[in-house]
Amino acid sequence: MSTGGEGIVYRCIRCGKTSSYESIIGMPDFKCPHCGYRILEKVRPPVVKRVKAR
Ligand SMILES: [Zn+2]
């Protein structure tokens, strides 16, 4: 079970499209692969938490 950096998604604040961490890190520059904007915000996919009902 790994809780590493996998599954992290970045969203471009300009065009609003999301890209996976792998698709961005594979490029020479850290920027949006869709429009080339350099400011991306990190989006964590919703974590499903199982809460035990008492
Ligand atoms: Zn963009």
mmCIF file of the protein (N, C-alpha, C, O) and its ligand, coordinates in Angstrom:
data_MODEL
# 
_entry.id   MODEL 
# 
loop_
_entity.id 
_entity.type 
_entity.pdbx_number_of_molecules 
1 polymer     1 
2 non-polymer 1 
# 
_entity_poly.entity_id                      1 
_entity_poly.type                           'polypeptide(L)' 
_entity_poly.nstd_linkage                   no 
_entity_poly.nstd_monomer                   no 
_entity_poly.pdbx_seq_one_letter_code       MSTGGEGIVYRCIRCGKTSSYESIIGMPDFKCPHCGYRILEKVRPPVVKRVKAR 
_entity_poly.pdbx_seq_one_letter_code_can   MSTGGEGIVYRCIRCGKTSSYESIIGMPDFKCPHCGYRILEKVRPPVVKRVKAR 
_entity_poly.pdbx_strand_id                 A 
# 
loop_
_entity_poly_seq.entity_id 
_entity_poly_seq.num 
_entity_poly_seq.mon_id 
_entity_poly_seq.hetero 
1 1  MET n 
1 2  SER n 
1 3  THR n 
1 4  GLY n 
1 5  GLY n 
1 6  GLU n 
1 7  GLY n 
1 8  ILE n 
1 9  VAL n 
1 10 TYR n 
1 11 ARG n 
1 12 CYS n 
1 13 ILE n 
1 14 ARG n 
1 15 CYS n 
1 16 GLY n 
1 17 LYS n 
1 18 THR n 
1 19 SER n 
1 20 SER n 
1 21 TYR n 
1 22 GLU n 
1 23 SER n 
1 24 ILE n 
1 25 ILE n 
1 26 GLY n 
1 27 MET n 
1 28 PRO n 
1 29 ASP n 
1 30 PHE n 
1 31 LYS n 
1 32 CYS n 
1 33 PRO n 
1 34 HIS n 
1 35 CYS n 
1 36 GLY n 
1 37 TYR n 
1 38 ARG n 
1 39 ILE n 
1 40 LEU n 
1 41 GLU n 
1 42 LYS n 
1 43 VAL n 
1 44 ARG n 
1 45 PRO n 
1 46 PRO n 
1 47 VAL n 
1 48 VAL n 
1 49 LYS n 
1 50 ARG n 
1 51 VAL n 
1 52 LYS n 
1 53 ALA n 
1 54 ARG n 
# 
loop_
_struct_asym.id 
_struct_asym.entity_id 
A 1 
B 2 
# 
loop_
_chem_comp.id 
_chem_comp.type 
_chem_comp.mon_nstd_flag 
ALA 'L-peptide linking' y 
ARG 'L-peptide linking' y 
ASP 'L-peptide linking' y 
CYS 'L-peptide linking' y 
GLU 'L-peptide linking' y 
GLY 'peptide linking'   y 
HIS 'L-peptide linking' y 
ILE 'L-peptide linking' y 
LEU 'L-peptide linking' y 
LYS 'L-peptide linking' y 
MET 'L-peptide linking' y 
PHE 'L-peptide linking' y 
PRO 'L-peptide linking' y 
SER 'L-peptide linking' y 
THR 'L-peptide linking' y 
TYR 'L-peptide linking' y 
VAL 'L-peptide linking' y 
ZN  non-polymer         . 
# 
_pdbx_entity_nonpoly.entity_id   2 
_pdbx_entity_nonpoly.name        ? 
_pdbx_entity_nonpoly.comp_id     ZN 
# 
_pdbx_nonpoly_scheme.asym_id         B 
_pdbx_nonpoly_scheme.entity_id       2 
_pdbx_nonpoly_scheme.mon_id          ZN 
_pdbx_nonpoly_scheme.ndb_seq_num     1 
_pdbx_nonpoly_scheme.pdb_seq_num     101 
_pdbx_nonpoly_scheme.auth_seq_num    101 
_pdbx_nonpoly_scheme.pdb_mon_id      ZN 
_pdbx_nonpoly_scheme.auth_mon_id     ZN 
_pdbx_nonpoly_scheme.pdb_strand_id   A 
_pdbx_nonpoly_scheme.pdb_ins_code    . 
# 
loop_
_atom_site.group_PDB 
_atom_site.id 
_atom_site.type_symbol 
_atom_site.label_atom_id 
_atom_site.label_alt_id 
_atom_site.label_comp_id 
_atom_site.label_asym_id 
_atom_site.label_entity_id 
_atom_site.label_seq_id 
_atom_site.pdbx_PDB_ins_code 
_atom_site.Cartn_x 
_atom_site.Cartn_y 
_atom_site.Cartn_z 
_atom_site.occupancy 
_atom_site.B_iso_or_equiv 
_atom_site.pdbx_formal_charge 
_atom_site.auth_seq_id 
_atom_site.auth_comp_id 
_atom_site.auth_asym_id 
_atom_site.auth_atom_id 
_atom_site.pdbx_PDB_model_num 
ATOM   1   N  N  . MET A 1 1  ? 0.843   -1.196 0.000   1.00 0.00 ? 1   MET A N  1 
ATOM   2   C  CA . MET A 1 1  ? 0.000   0.000  0.000   1.00 0.00 ? 1   MET A CA 1 
ATOM   3   C  C  . MET A 1 1  ? 0.878   1.245  0.000   1.00 0.00 ? 1   MET A C  1 
ATOM   4   O  O  . MET A 1 1  ? 1.686   1.443  0.908   1.00 0.00 ? 1   MET A O  1 
ATOM   5   N  N  . SER A 1 2  ? 0.720   2.066  -1.002  1.00 0.00 ? 2   SER A N  1 
ATOM   6   C  CA . SER A 1 2  ? 1.572   3.230  -1.123  1.00 0.00 ? 2   SER A CA 1 
ATOM   7   C  C  . SER A 1 2  ? 0.763   4.512  -1.038  1.00 0.00 ? 2   SER A C  1 
ATOM   8   O  O  . SER A 1 2  ? -0.326  4.615  -1.602  1.00 0.00 ? 2   SER A O  1 
ATOM   9   N  N  . THR A 1 3  ? 1.307   5.479  -0.332  1.00 0.00 ? 3   THR A N  1 
ATOM   10  C  CA . THR A 1 3  ? 0.652   6.780  -0.254  1.00 0.00 ? 3   THR A CA 1 
ATOM   11  C  C  . THR A 1 3  ? 1.558   7.849  -0.837  1.00 0.00 ? 3   THR A C  1 
ATOM   12  O  O  . THR A 1 3  ? 1.626   8.969  -0.330  1.00 0.00 ? 3   THR A O  1 
ATOM   13  N  N  . GLY A 1 4  ? 2.255   7.490  -1.913  1.00 0.00 ? 4   GLY A N  1 
ATOM   14  C  CA . GLY A 1 4  ? 3.190   8.419  -2.527  1.00 0.00 ? 4   GLY A CA 1 
ATOM   15  C  C  . GLY A 1 4  ? 2.494   9.500  -3.325  1.00 0.00 ? 4   GLY A C  1 
ATOM   16  O  O  . GLY A 1 4  ? 1.310   9.769  -3.123  1.00 0.00 ? 4   GLY A O  1 
ATOM   17  N  N  . GLY A 1 5  ? 3.233   10.120 -4.234  1.00 0.00 ? 5   GLY A N  1 
ATOM   18  C  CA . GLY A 1 5  ? 2.693   11.249 -4.977  1.00 0.00 ? 5   GLY A CA 1 
ATOM   19  C  C  . GLY A 1 5  ? 1.824   10.856 -6.149  1.00 0.00 ? 5   GLY A C  1 
ATOM   20  O  O  . GLY A 1 5  ? 1.489   11.703 -6.976  1.00 0.00 ? 5   GLY A O  1 
ATOM   21  N  N  . GLU A 1 6  ? 1.458   9.614  -6.239  1.00 0.00 ? 6   GLU A N  1 
ATOM   22  C  CA . GLU A 1 6  ? 0.643   9.197  -7.375  1.00 0.00 ? 6   GLU A CA 1 
ATOM   23  C  C  . GLU A 1 6  ? -0.816  9.595  -7.159  1.00 0.00 ? 6   GLU A C  1 
ATOM   24  O  O  . GLU A 1 6  ? -1.302  9.659  -6.030  1.00 0.00 ? 6   GLU A O  1 
ATOM   25  N  N  . GLY A 1 7  ? -1.483  9.855  -8.249  1.00 0.00 ? 7   GLY A N  1 
ATOM   26  C  CA . GLY A 1 7  ? -2.894  10.206 -8.160  1.00 0.00 ? 7   GLY A CA 1 
ATOM   27  C  C  . GLY A 1 7  ? -3.132  11.685 -7.978  1.00 0.00 ? 7   GLY A C  1 
ATOM   28  O  O  . GLY A 1 7  ? -4.277  12.129 -7.888  1.00 0.00 ? 7   GLY A O  1 
ATOM   29  N  N  . ILE A 1 8  ? -2.046  12.462 -7.922  1.00 0.00 ? 8   ILE A N  1 
ATOM   30  C  CA . ILE A 1 8  ? -2.212  13.908 -7.770  1.00 0.00 ? 8   ILE A CA 1 
ATOM   31  C  C  . ILE A 1 8  ? -2.541  14.517 -9.124  1.00 0.00 ? 8   ILE A C  1 
ATOM   32  O  O  . ILE A 1 8  ? -1.949  14.163 -10.144 1.00 0.00 ? 8   ILE A O  1 
ATOM   33  N  N  . VAL A 1 9  ? -3.485  15.429 -9.115  1.00 0.00 ? 9   VAL A N  1 
ATOM   34  C  CA . VAL A 1 9  ? -3.925  16.076 -10.345 1.00 0.00 ? 9   VAL A CA 1 
ATOM   35  C  C  . VAL A 1 9  ? -3.718  17.575 -10.206 1.00 0.00 ? 9   VAL A C  1 
ATOM   36  O  O  . VAL A 1 9  ? -3.970  18.152 -9.148  1.00 0.00 ? 9   VAL A O  1 
ATOM   37  N  N  . TYR A 1 10 ? -3.261  18.197 -11.276 1.00 0.00 ? 10  TYR A N  1 
ATOM   38  C  CA . TYR A 1 10 ? -3.080  19.644 -11.283 1.00 0.00 ? 10  TYR A CA 1 
ATOM   39  C  C  . TYR A 1 10 ? -4.098  20.282 -12.212 1.00 0.00 ? 10  TYR A C  1 
ATOM   40  O  O  . TYR A 1 10 ? -4.405  19.749 -13.279 1.00 0.00 ? 10  TYR A O  1 
ATOM   41  N  N  . ARG A 1 11 ? -4.619  21.433 -11.791 1.00 0.00 ? 11  ARG A N  1 
ATOM   42  C  CA . ARG A 1 11 ? -5.580  22.152 -12.614 1.00 0.00 ? 11  ARG A CA 1 
ATOM   43  C  C  . ARG A 1 11 ? -4.997  23.505 -12.980 1.00 0.00 ? 11  ARG A C  1 
ATOM   44  O  O  . ARG A 1 11 ? -4.505  24.250 -12.133 1.00 0.00 ? 11  ARG A O  1 
ATOM   45  N  N  . CYS A 1 12 ? -5.069  23.791 -14.249 1.00 0.00 ? 12  CYS A N  1 
ATOM   46  C  CA . CYS A 1 12 ? -4.594  25.074 -14.752 1.00 0.00 ? 12  CYS A CA 1 
ATOM   47  C  C  . CYS A 1 12 ? -5.576  26.156 -14.342 1.00 0.00 ? 12  CYS A C  1 
ATOM   48  O  O  . CYS A 1 12 ? -6.785  26.011 -14.526 1.00 0.00 ? 12  CYS A O  1 
ATOM   49  N  N  . ILE A 1 13 ? -5.050  27.251 -13.780 1.00 0.00 ? 13  ILE A N  1 
ATOM   50  C  CA . ILE A 1 13 ? -5.958  28.301 -13.323 1.00 0.00 ? 13  ILE A CA 1 
ATOM   51  C  C  . ILE A 1 13 ? -6.398  29.178 -14.487 1.00 0.00 ? 13  ILE A C  1 
ATOM   52  O  O  . ILE A 1 13 ? -7.260  30.041 -14.326 1.00 0.00 ? 13  ILE A O  1 
ATOM   53  N  N  . ARG A 1 14 ? -5.814  28.960 -15.646 1.00 0.00 ? 14  ARG A N  1 
ATOM   54  C  CA . ARG A 1 14 ? -6.180  29.769 -16.803 1.00 0.00 ? 14  ARG A CA 1 
ATOM   55  C  C  . ARG A 1 14 ? -7.279  29.091 -17.622 1.00 0.00 ? 14  ARG A C  1 
ATOM   56  O  O  . ARG A 1 14 ? -8.333  29.679 -17.865 1.00 0.00 ? 14  ARG A O  1 
ATOM   57  N  N  . CYS A 1 15 ? -7.025  27.854 -18.044 1.00 0.00 ? 15  CYS A N  1 
ATOM   58  C  CA . CYS A 1 15 ? -8.000  27.177 -18.900 1.00 0.00 ? 15  CYS A CA 1 
ATOM   59  C  C  . CYS A 1 15 ? -8.867  26.208 -18.098 1.00 0.00 ? 15  CYS A C  1 
ATOM   60  O  O  . CYS A 1 15 ? -9.884  25.720 -18.592 1.00 0.00 ? 15  CYS A O  1 
ATOM   61  N  N  . GLY A 1 16 ? -8.459  25.933 -16.866 1.00 0.00 ? 16  GLY A N  1 
ATOM   62  C  CA . GLY A 1 16 ? -9.307  25.128 -16.003 1.00 0.00 ? 16  GLY A CA 1 
ATOM   63  C  C  . GLY A 1 16 ? -9.237  23.635 -16.269 1.00 0.00 ? 16  GLY A C  1 
ATOM   64  O  O  . GLY A 1 16 ? -9.963  22.858 -15.649 1.00 0.00 ? 16  GLY A O  1 
ATOM   65  N  N  . LYS A 1 17 ? -8.370  23.230 -17.184 1.00 0.00 ? 17  LYS A N  1 
ATOM   66  C  CA . LYS A 1 17 ? -8.278  21.808 -17.481 1.00 0.00 ? 17  LYS A CA 1 
ATOM   67  C  C  . LYS A 1 17 ? -7.332  21.133 -16.492 1.00 0.00 ? 17  LYS A C  1 
ATOM   68  O  O  . LYS A 1 17 ? -6.383  21.741 -15.995 1.00 0.00 ? 17  LYS A O  1 
ATOM   69  N  N  . THR A 1 18 ? -7.609  19.895 -16.229 1.00 0.00 ? 18  THR A N  1 
ATOM   70  C  CA . THR A 1 18 ? -6.801  19.169 -15.267 1.00 0.00 ? 18  THR A CA 1 
ATOM   71  C  C  . THR A 1 18 ? -5.853  18.214 -15.986 1.00 0.00 ? 18  THR A C  1 
ATOM   72  O  O  . THR A 1 18 ? -6.168  17.670 -17.044 1.00 0.00 ? 18  THR A O  1 
ATOM   73  N  N  . SER A 1 19 ? -4.692  18.030 -15.382 1.00 0.00 ? 19  SER A N  1 
ATOM   74  C  CA . SER A 1 19 ? -3.698  17.130 -15.940 1.00 0.00 ? 19  SER A CA 1 
ATOM   75  C  C  . SER A 1 19 ? -3.105  16.308 -14.810 1.00 0.00 ? 19  SER A C  1 
ATOM   76  O  O  . SER A 1 19 ? -2.962  16.783 -13.684 1.00 0.00 ? 19  SER A O  1 
ATOM   77  N  N  . SER A 1 20 ? -2.770  15.090 -15.122 1.00 0.00 ? 20  SER A N  1 
ATOM   78  C  CA . SER A 1 20 ? -2.174  14.242 -14.107 1.00 0.00 ? 20  SER A CA 1 
ATOM   79  C  C  . SER A 1 20 ? -0.723  14.652 -13.867 1.00 0.00 ? 20  SER A C  1 
ATOM   80  O  O  . SER A 1 20 ? -0.074  15.248 -14.727 1.00 0.00 ? 20  SER A O  1 
ATOM   81  N  N  . TYR A 1 21 ? -0.245  14.324 -12.701 1.00 0.00 ? 21  TYR A N  1 
ATOM   82  C  CA . TYR A 1 21 ? 1.132   14.669 -12.351 1.00 0.00 ? 21  TYR A CA 1 
ATOM   83  C  C  . TYR A 1 21 ? 2.116   14.050 -13.333 1.00 0.00 ? 21  TYR A C  1 
ATOM   84  O  O  . TYR A 1 21 ? 3.123   14.665 -13.682 1.00 0.00 ? 21  TYR A O  1 
ATOM   85  N  N  . GLU A 1 22 ? 1.826   12.844 -13.773 1.00 0.00 ? 22  GLU A N  1 
ATOM   86  C  CA . GLU A 1 22 ? 2.742   12.149 -14.689 1.00 0.00 ? 22  GLU A CA 1 
ATOM   87  C  C  . GLU A 1 22 ? 2.844   12.867 -16.029 1.00 0.00 ? 22  GLU A C  1 
ATOM   88  O  O  . GLU A 1 22 ? 3.922   12.935 -16.620 1.00 0.00 ? 22  GLU A O  1 
ATOM   89  N  N  . SER A 1 23 ? 1.721   13.404 -16.510 1.00 0.00 ? 23  SER A N  1 
ATOM   90  C  CA . SER A 1 23 ? 1.740   14.045 -17.821 1.00 0.00 ? 23  SER A CA 1 
ATOM   91  C  C  . SER A 1 23 ? 2.486   15.371 -17.779 1.00 0.00 ? 23  SER A C  1 
ATOM   92  O  O  . SER A 1 23 ? 3.026   15.817 -18.791 1.00 0.00 ? 23  SER A O  1 
ATOM   93  N  N  . ILE A 1 24 ? 2.516   16.003 -16.603 1.00 0.00 ? 24  ILE A N  1 
ATOM   94  C  CA . ILE A 1 24 ? 3.209   17.290 -16.492 1.00 0.00 ? 24  ILE A CA 1 
ATOM   95  C  C  . ILE A 1 24 ? 4.691   17.072 -16.251 1.00 0.00 ? 24  ILE A C  1 
ATOM   96  O  O  . ILE A 1 24 ? 5.531   17.760 -16.830 1.00 0.00 ? 24  ILE A O  1 
ATOM   97  N  N  . ILE A 1 25 ? 5.004   16.125 -15.405 1.00 0.00 ? 25  ILE A N  1 
ATOM   98  C  CA . ILE A 1 25 ? 6.394   15.903 -15.039 1.00 0.00 ? 25  ILE A CA 1 
ATOM   99  C  C  . ILE A 1 25 ? 7.183   15.330 -16.213 1.00 0.00 ? 25  ILE A C  1 
ATOM   100 O  O  . ILE A 1 25 ? 8.414   15.341 -16.199 1.00 0.00 ? 25  ILE A O  1 
ATOM   101 N  N  . GLY A 1 26 ? 6.478   14.829 -17.230 1.00 0.00 ? 26  GLY A N  1 
ATOM   102 C  CA . GLY A 1 26 ? 7.166   14.265 -18.382 1.00 0.00 ? 26  GLY A CA 1 
ATOM   103 C  C  . GLY A 1 26 ? 7.626   15.318 -19.372 1.00 0.00 ? 26  GLY A C  1 
ATOM   104 O  O  . GLY A 1 26 ? 8.281   15.002 -20.365 1.00 0.00 ? 26  GLY A O  1 
ATOM   105 N  N  . MET A 1 27 ? 7.284   16.568 -19.102 1.00 0.00 ? 27  MET A N  1 
ATOM   106 C  CA . MET A 1 27 ? 7.657   17.631 -20.021 1.00 0.00 ? 27  MET A CA 1 
ATOM   107 C  C  . MET A 1 27 ? 8.834   18.421 -19.461 1.00 0.00 ? 27  MET A C  1 
ATOM   108 O  O  . MET A 1 27 ? 9.080   18.397 -18.255 1.00 0.00 ? 27  MET A O  1 
ATOM   109 N  N  . PRO A 1 28 ? 9.565   19.125 -20.335 1.00 0.00 ? 28  PRO A N  1 
ATOM   110 C  CA . PRO A 1 28 ? 10.737  19.887 -19.877 1.00 0.00 ? 28  PRO A CA 1 
ATOM   111 C  C  . PRO A 1 28 ? 10.367  21.011 -18.924 1.00 0.00 ? 28  PRO A C  1 
ATOM   112 O  O  . PRO A 1 28 ? 11.144  21.337 -18.027 1.00 0.00 ? 28  PRO A O  1 
ATOM   113 N  N  . ASP A 1 29 ? 9.205   21.603 -19.099 1.00 0.00 ? 29  ASP A N  1 
ATOM   114 C  CA . ASP A 1 29 ? 8.787   22.678 -18.205 1.00 0.00 ? 29  ASP A CA 1 
ATOM   115 C  C  . ASP A 1 29 ? 7.532   22.273 -17.457 1.00 0.00 ? 29  ASP A C  1 
ATOM   116 O  O  . ASP A 1 29 ? 6.690   21.530 -17.962 1.00 0.00 ? 29  ASP A O  1 
ATOM   117 N  N  . PHE A 1 30 ? 7.431   22.782 -16.240 1.00 0.00 ? 30  PHE A N  1 
ATOM   118 C  CA . PHE A 1 30 ? 6.234   22.515 -15.449 1.00 0.00 ? 30  PHE A CA 1 
ATOM   119 C  C  . PHE A 1 30 ? 5.176   23.529 -15.841 1.00 0.00 ? 30  PHE A C  1 
ATOM   120 O  O  . PHE A 1 30 ? 5.123   24.642 -15.319 1.00 0.00 ? 30  PHE A O  1 
ATOM   121 N  N  . LYS A 1 31 ? 4.330   23.107 -16.782 1.00 0.00 ? 31  LYS A N  1 
ATOM   122 C  CA . LYS A 1 31 ? 3.279   24.015 -17.237 1.00 0.00 ? 31  LYS A CA 1 
ATOM   123 C  C  . LYS A 1 31 ? 2.108   23.217 -17.772 1.00 0.00 ? 31  LYS A C  1 
ATOM   124 O  O  . LYS A 1 31 ? 2.173   21.999 -17.943 1.00 0.00 ? 31  LYS A O  1 
ATOM   125 N  N  . CYS A 1 32 ? 1.031   23.949 -18.029 1.00 0.00 ? 32  CYS A N  1 
ATOM   126 C  CA . CYS A 1 32 ? -0.173  23.305 -18.532 1.00 0.00 ? 32  CYS A CA 1 
ATOM   127 C  C  . CYS A 1 32 ? 0.059   22.751 -19.932 1.00 0.00 ? 32  CYS A C  1 
ATOM   128 O  O  . CYS A 1 32 ? 0.463   23.499 -20.822 1.00 0.00 ? 32  CYS A O  1 
ATOM   129 N  N  . PRO A 1 33 ? -0.183  21.472 -20.151 1.00 0.00 ? 33  PRO A N  1 
ATOM   130 C  CA . PRO A 1 33 ? 0.020   20.873 -21.471 1.00 0.00 ? 33  PRO A CA 1 
ATOM   131 C  C  . PRO A 1 33 ? -1.025  21.336 -22.486 1.00 0.00 ? 33  PRO A C  1 
ATOM   132 O  O  . PRO A 1 33 ? -0.869  21.102 -23.684 1.00 0.00 ? 33  PRO A O  1 
ATOM   133 N  N  . HIS A 1 34 ? -2.074  21.981 -22.020 1.00 0.00 ? 34  HIS A N  1 
ATOM   134 C  CA . HIS A 1 34 ? -3.151  22.399 -22.925 1.00 0.00 ? 34  HIS A CA 1 
ATOM   135 C  C  . HIS A 1 34 ? -2.917  23.806 -23.467 1.00 0.00 ? 34  HIS A C  1 
ATOM   136 O  O  . HIS A 1 34 ? -3.051  24.040 -24.668 1.00 0.00 ? 34  HIS A O  1 
ATOM   137 N  N  . CYS A 1 35 ? -2.569  24.744 -22.585 1.00 0.00 ? 35  CYS A N  1 
ATOM   138 C  CA . CYS A 1 35 ? -2.416  26.128 -23.019 1.00 0.00 ? 35  CYS A CA 1 
ATOM   139 C  C  . CYS A 1 35 ? -1.035  26.692 -22.724 1.00 0.00 ? 35  CYS A C  1 
ATOM   140 O  O  . CYS A 1 35 ? -0.693  27.777 -23.193 1.00 0.00 ? 35  CYS A O  1 
ATOM   141 N  N  . GLY A 1 36 ? -0.234  25.955 -21.943 1.00 0.00 ? 36  GLY A N  1 
ATOM   142 C  CA . GLY A 1 36 ? 1.122   26.408 -21.694 1.00 0.00 ? 36  GLY A CA 1 
ATOM   143 C  C  . GLY A 1 36 ? 1.257   27.346 -20.510 1.00 0.00 ? 36  GLY A C  1 
ATOM   144 O  O  . GLY A 1 36 ? 2.348   27.846 -20.239 1.00 0.00 ? 36  GLY A O  1 
ATOM   145 N  N  . TYR A 1 37 ? 0.172   27.591 -19.805 1.00 0.00 ? 37  TYR A N  1 
ATOM   146 C  CA . TYR A 1 37 ? 0.229   28.461 -18.641 1.00 0.00 ? 37  TYR A CA 1 
ATOM   147 C  C  . TYR A 1 37 ? 1.014   27.797 -17.519 1.00 0.00 ? 37  TYR A C  1 
ATOM   148 O  O  . TYR A 1 37 ? 0.969   26.578 -17.351 1.00 0.00 ? 37  TYR A O  1 
ATOM   149 N  N  . ARG A 1 38 ? 1.732   28.609 -16.756 1.00 0.00 ? 38  ARG A N  1 
ATOM   150 C  CA . ARG A 1 38 ? 2.678   28.053 -15.788 1.00 0.00 ? 38  ARG A CA 1 
ATOM   151 C  C  . ARG A 1 38 ? 2.121   27.939 -14.381 1.00 0.00 ? 38  ARG A C  1 
ATOM   152 O  O  . ARG A 1 38 ? 2.756   27.346 -13.509 1.00 0.00 ? 38  ARG A O  1 
ATOM   153 N  N  . ILE A 1 39 ? 0.971   28.486 -14.155 1.00 0.00 ? 39  ILE A N  1 
ATOM   154 C  CA . ILE A 1 39 ? 0.433   28.440 -12.794 1.00 0.00 ? 39  ILE A CA 1 
ATOM   155 C  C  . ILE A 1 39 ? -0.654  27.380 -12.708 1.00 0.00 ? 39  ILE A C  1 
ATOM   156 O  O  . ILE A 1 39 ? -1.734  27.504 -13.286 1.00 0.00 ? 39  ILE A O  1 
ATOM   157 N  N  . LEU A 1 40 ? -0.325  26.343 -11.969 1.00 0.00 ? 40  LEU A N  1 
ATOM   158 C  CA . LEU A 1 40 ? -1.272  25.251 -11.790 1.00 0.00 ? 40  LEU A CA 1 
ATOM   159 C  C  . LEU A 1 40 ? -1.514  25.057 -10.306 1.00 0.00 ? 40  LEU A C  1 
ATOM   160 O  O  . LEU A 1 40 ? -0.611  25.242 -9.489  1.00 0.00 ? 40  LEU A O  1 
ATOM   161 N  N  . GLU A 1 41 ? -2.711  24.692 -9.969  1.00 0.00 ? 41  GLU A N  1 
ATOM   162 C  CA . GLU A 1 41 ? -2.991  24.412 -8.573  1.00 0.00 ? 41  GLU A CA 1 
ATOM   163 C  C  . GLU A 1 41 ? -3.190  22.918 -8.389  1.00 0.00 ? 41  GLU A C  1 
ATOM   164 O  O  . GLU A 1 41 ? -3.728  22.215 -9.244  1.00 0.00 ? 41  GLU A O  1 
ATOM   165 N  N  . LYS A 1 42 ? -2.736  22.479 -7.248  1.00 0.00 ? 42  LYS A N  1 
ATOM   166 C  CA . LYS A 1 42 ? -2.800  21.042 -6.984  1.00 0.00 ? 42  LYS A CA 1 
ATOM   167 C  C  . LYS A 1 42 ? -4.206  20.659 -6.545  1.00 0.00 ? 42  LYS A C  1 
ATOM   168 O  O  . LYS A 1 42 ? -4.819  21.305 -5.695  1.00 0.00 ? 42  LYS A O  1 
ATOM   169 N  N  . VAL A 1 43 ? -4.683  19.604 -7.147  1.00 0.00 ? 43  VAL A N  1 
ATOM   170 C  CA . VAL A 1 43 ? -6.019  19.115 -6.808  1.00 0.00 ? 43  VAL A CA 1 
ATOM   171 C  C  . VAL A 1 43 ? -5.896  17.689 -6.320  1.00 0.00 ? 43  VAL A C  1 
ATOM   172 O  O  . VAL A 1 43 ? -5.412  16.806 -7.029  1.00 0.00 ? 43  VAL A O  1 
ATOM   173 N  N  . ARG A 1 44 ? -6.337  17.486 -5.114  1.00 0.00 ? 44  ARG A N  1 
ATOM   174 C  CA . ARG A 1 44 ? -6.321  16.121 -4.614  1.00 0.00 ? 44  ARG A CA 1 
ATOM   175 C  C  . ARG A 1 44 ? -7.641  15.448 -4.936  1.00 0.00 ? 44  ARG A C  1 
ATOM   176 O  O  . ARG A 1 44 ? -8.707  15.980 -4.627  1.00 0.00 ? 44  ARG A O  1 
ATOM   177 N  N  . PRO A 1 45 ? -7.571  14.281 -5.555  1.00 0.00 ? 45  PRO A N  1 
ATOM   178 C  CA . PRO A 1 45 ? -8.811  13.557 -5.825  1.00 0.00 ? 45  PRO A CA 1 
ATOM   179 C  C  . PRO A 1 45 ? -9.499  13.218 -4.514  1.00 0.00 ? 45  PRO A C  1 
ATOM   180 O  O  . PRO A 1 45 ? -8.836  12.945 -3.513  1.00 0.00 ? 45  PRO A O  1 
ATOM   181 N  N  . PRO A 1 46 ? -10.809 13.234 -4.517  1.00 0.00 ? 46  PRO A N  1 
ATOM   182 C  CA . PRO A 1 46 ? -11.555 12.969 -3.288  1.00 0.00 ? 46  PRO A CA 1 
ATOM   183 C  C  . PRO A 1 46 ? -11.197 11.614 -2.693  1.00 0.00 ? 46  PRO A C  1 
ATOM   184 O  O  . PRO A 1 46 ? -11.234 10.580 -3.360  1.00 0.00 ? 46  PRO A O  1 
ATOM   185 N  N  . VAL A 1 47 ? -10.857 11.663 -1.442  1.00 0.00 ? 47  VAL A N  1 
ATOM   186 C  CA . VAL A 1 47 ? -10.490 10.423 -0.758  1.00 0.00 ? 47  VAL A CA 1 
ATOM   187 C  C  . VAL A 1 47 ? -11.725 9.831  -0.095  1.00 0.00 ? 47  VAL A C  1 
ATOM   188 O  O  . VAL A 1 47 ? -12.431 10.479 0.678   1.00 0.00 ? 47  VAL A O  1 
ATOM   189 N  N  . VAL A 1 48 ? -11.938 8.615  -0.426  1.00 0.00 ? 48  VAL A N  1 
ATOM   190 C  CA . VAL A 1 48 ? -13.103 7.948  0.166   1.00 0.00 ? 48  VAL A CA 1 
ATOM   191 C  C  . VAL A 1 48 ? -12.728 7.427  1.546   1.00 0.00 ? 48  VAL A C  1 
ATOM   192 O  O  . VAL A 1 48 ? -11.876 6.551  1.698   1.00 0.00 ? 48  VAL A O  1 
ATOM   193 N  N  . LYS A 1 49 ? -13.380 7.985  2.522   1.00 0.00 ? 49  LYS A N  1 
ATOM   194 C  CA . LYS A 1 49 ? -13.112 7.530  3.886   1.00 0.00 ? 49  LYS A CA 1 
ATOM   195 C  C  . LYS A 1 49 ? -14.280 6.684  4.377   1.00 0.00 ? 49  LYS A C  1 
ATOM   196 O  O  . LYS A 1 49 ? -15.446 7.066  4.277   1.00 0.00 ? 49  LYS A O  1 
ATOM   197 N  N  . ARG A 1 50 ? -13.937 5.580  4.883   1.00 0.00 ? 50  ARG A N  1 
ATOM   198 C  CA . ARG A 1 50 ? -14.980 4.704  5.414   1.00 0.00 ? 50  ARG A CA 1 
ATOM   199 C  C  . ARG A 1 50 ? -15.105 4.925  6.915   1.00 0.00 ? 50  ARG A C  1 
ATOM   200 O  O  . ARG A 1 50 ? -14.204 4.614  7.693   1.00 0.00 ? 50  ARG A O  1 
ATOM   201 N  N  . VAL A 1 51 ? -16.229 5.460  7.281   1.00 0.00 ? 51  VAL A N  1 
ATOM   202 C  CA . VAL A 1 51 ? -16.456 5.738  8.687   1.00 0.00 ? 51  VAL A CA 1 
ATOM   203 C  C  . VAL A 1 51 ? -17.365 4.673  9.273   1.00 0.00 ? 51  VAL A C  1 
ATOM   204 O  O  . VAL A 1 51 ? -18.420 4.345  8.732   1.00 0.00 ? 51  VAL A O  1 
ATOM   205 N  N  . LYS A 1 52 ? -16.932 4.174  10.350  1.00 0.00 ? 52  LYS A N  1 
ATOM   206 C  CA . LYS A 1 52 ? -17.716 3.121  10.992  1.00 0.00 ? 52  LYS A CA 1 
ATOM   207 C  C  . LYS A 1 52 ? -18.843 3.733  11.822  1.00 0.00 ? 52  LYS A C  1 
ATOM   208 O  O  . LYS A 1 52 ? -18.618 4.562  12.703  1.00 0.00 ? 52  LYS A O  1 
ATOM   209 N  N  . ALA A 1 53 ? -20.014 3.312  11.522  1.00 0.00 ? 53  ALA A N  1 
ATOM   210 C  CA . ALA A 1 53 ? -21.168 3.813  12.269  1.00 0.00 ? 53  ALA A CA 1 
ATOM   211 C  C  . ALA A 1 53 ? -21.243 3.128  13.623  1.00 0.00 ? 53  ALA A C  1 
ATOM   212 O  O  . ALA A 1 53 ? -21.067 1.919  13.767  1.00 0.00 ? 53  ALA A O  1 
ATOM   213 N  N  . ARG A 1 54 ? -21.516 3.975  14.604  1.00 0.00 ? 54  ARG A N  1 
ATOM   214 C  CA . ARG A 1 54 ? -21.603 3.405  15.944  1.00 0.00 ? 54  ARG A CA 1 
ATOM   215 C  C  . ARG A 1 54 ? -23.043 3.212  16.367  1.00 0.00 ? 54  ARG A C  1 
ATOM   216 O  O  . ARG A 1 54 ? -23.303 2.740  17.473  1.00 0.00 ? 54  ARG A O  1 
HETATM 217 ZN ZN . ZN  B 2 .  ? -4.121  25.634 -19.261 1.00 0.00 2 101 ZN  A ZN 1 
# 
